[in-house]
Amino acid sequence: MATISAVVRPVSGTATAVGSSGGHCIVVDRPDGAAGGAGLGFNGGQLLALAIAGCLANDLRYAAADPEDPHLDAVRVLADVDVVEGRVVGARVRFEGGGAVAELLRAAVADSTVLAAVRSGFPVEVIDA
């Protein structure tokens, strides 16, 4: 089993936070005016949509015999996450420009780590500090 770890820390003097994982950083915030947010970064729902679309875009490259196939450069992955009263209730994914790689798209969907987790749900253990 592999484990991917992330940490999110508040940015002093702001209502935002910085998340990091694997040597990469991202700003996490709320929309301007929402719970002190300044709109300086992605909120959780946006990060979930990006995780779904990003994982599928990566999985498309994994499924390809040649991950540098120029046909893959034309594929856009679009993810919409539906939120009702603060809860994610569903999501939709669309592919644009993928006609030449339709079989790879099916393979990416079948093998997507994040998509499989979201579809099936998984336990999240919360450990009090």
N, C-alpha and C positions, 0 to 999 in steps of 0.2 A: 504494500500500500504506500502510495506517495502522499505527502501532506504539503499543502500550499498554505503558507502563513501570511497574514497581513496584520498591520497595526495602524490605528488611526489615533492621531494626537491633536489636541486643540492647538490653535495658533494663538499665542498670547496676545491680548489686546484686541482680538476679533471674535466673532461668533463662528468662525470657520474652523476647519480641521484639515490636516494633511494626512493622507493615507499612503503607506508604502508597503511594497511587497517585491521581493526579488530584485532590489536595487532600483525600482521605479517608484515615482511619487505622483500623486494626484490630489487636487484640492476637492474637498467634500464640503458642501454648504447646503443651504436651503434657498428657495427663491427670495429675492429682495423683499424684506418686510415680513417674511413668514418666520415666526419664532426667532427673531433676531438675525435672520439670514441676510446676507448682502448680495446673493446671486453670483458669488465669485467662483463657484465650482459646481460640480455635479451633485444632485441629490441622490438618495438611495434608489428611487425608481429609475432614474436615468442610468445609474450604474448597473442595475439589473438588466435593462434593455441593452446596454452596451455589452454586458457579459454574454447575453444570449447571442447577439449578432456577431460579436467578436469571436466567440468560440466557433460558431458556424463558419465564419470566414476562414479561420485557421484550419478547421477540419476539412474544408474544401481543398486546401493545399495538401493536407495529409493524404486525402483520398486520391489525389492526382498522381499518375505515374511520373510526371514531371512537374514538381511544384512551381516551376518557373514558366509553365505553359502560358503564353500570352493571352489565351482565351480567358484565363482566370482574372486577368487585370480588368476585364469588362464587367465582372460580377459585383453587384452591390447587394449587401444583406441589410434589410430594414427590419427592425423589431419595434413593435408597439406593445407597451405594457399598460393594461387597464387597471385603474385604481378607483375604488369606491370607498368613501369614508376612511381613507388612510390604509386600506388593505388592497393588495394586489389580487385581482379576481380572474385574471386571464392575460394571455399575450398572443400576438400574431407575428409571424415572420414571413417576409416576402423576399424573393430573389428577383433582381432585375438584371438583364443582360446575360442570363445564364443559359440561353438556348443551346449553345454549342457544347455545354458541359452538363446537360440535364442529368445524366447518369451519376456524375460526381456529386451533384447537389443531393440526390437521393442518398448516396453513401455518406455524405457529410451529416445529413439529418439523422441517419441511423446510428452514427458513431459519436455524435456530439455529447461530450461530458456534461456541459452545463444544461443543455436542452433535456437530456435524460434526467438529470437531478430535479429540474424544475417540474417536468412532467410527472415524475413519480413522487415527488416530495421526499424529504429525508430528515432524519432527526437532527435537531440543533440543541446541543447541551449548553446551558448557560451556567457558568461557574462563578459564584459570588466571590469577590475579592475579599 
